[in-house]
Amino acid sequence: MTTRYAGPIREAAVHAHDLIARGFAEDAWLAGVLDRCPPELFDINLYDYDEEGQGSLRTGARGRLSGAELLEAIKAGRLWVNLRSVEMACPDLWSAAMGEFRRIQSAYPGLKAVTNAGQLILSSPKARVPYHFDAAGVVLFHLRGRKRIFVYPGYEAHLSEGDMEQVVARQTTEELPYRRAFEADAAVIDLEPGQALTWPLYAPHRVENLDRFCVSLSMDFQTWPTRWRNGALYTNAVLRSRGGRPRPTDAMAAPELAARWAASLALKRVGGLKNRIAGFQRDFEPELGVEDGAGALRA
């Protein structure tokens, strides 16, 4: 696996972890987390696909189910539920995961995370996440069920800078234009409980559950190079929105990337680009006994 973004992680790789033995994948613990997690930290998603495999996103509200009921709705439906800010919502899980992260990070000389954040992912047996990229490094700690992850090269043909700018500037969600021809270039990894997956920074990927309810912790991390590049992408998005034709970040050395990152901080302070996904319309809430686990949105 190769990418135009040089970094310490050169290819997708599987590592062992010991988070399962601590009870973080058990129903009782998961139901308790769902009960106490604030509604504003829930992302409840349902993806639909066209014949080419291009995904479209529907978003849901937390709804009124108890934690145990919501867990059953996820198991029986087609939902992908992300609980954000695990570092605050689940400090016991986060403390254990950070120990595992430090061990994995040490396997990559030169890799130095400056920030970490996480989301706990609970997903239905037949759920899929479409082709997308994360504007950060990721370690995916798998806890329950089986996942198949498809990781693609981060070249312009698979991940255009224009699309990256739109995602980083929050003009669109993380989903990217996808063609089935991309599959010829994919590295395919089947992930089992007790395994963690790393892949090159910014590498596009998609995920399929293999007919089992799945639980994972996705830990994002930023390094100084990713912070600089993300800032440069944001600055370029602002310039492009005003008719400019900025140089691609691929052509920038570290000093120019850092300067663009500094410019992005100033642009964000003055509202360089309005966040277009902050008020994403929610059109369902989880419900037991209905198709896909997605019921009517109640007032």
Salt bridges, closest charged atoms under 4 A:
ASP18 OD1 - ARG22 NH2 3.20
ASP27 OD2 - LYS75 NZ 2.66
ASP27 OD1 - ARG144 NH1 2.67
ASP43 OD2 - ARG84 NE 2.87
ASP48 OD1 - ARG78 NH2 2.98
GLU72 OE2 - LYS75 NZ 3.57
GLU100 OE1 - ARG103 NH2 2.76
ASP134 OD2 - HIS132 NE2 4.00
ASP134 OD2 - HIS205 NE2 2.95
GLU156 OE1 - ARG4 NH2 3.36
GLU165 OE1 - ARG240 NE 2.78
GLU183 OE1 - ARG206 NH2 3.14
ASP185 OD2 - HIS158 NE2 2.94
ASP190 OD2 - ARG146 NH2 3.94
ASP190 OD1 - ARG148 NE 2.60
GLU192 OE2 - ARG146 NE 2.94
GLU208 OE2 - ARG206 NH1 2.81
ASP250 OD2 - ARG4 NE 2.79
ASP250 OD1 - ARG229 NH1 3.87
GLU256 OE1 - ARG247 NH2 2.80
GLU256 OE2 - ARG260 NH2 3.84
ASP283 OD2 - ARG58 NE 3.73
GLU285 OE2 - ARG298 NH2 3.01
ASP292 OD1 - ARG78 NE 3.11
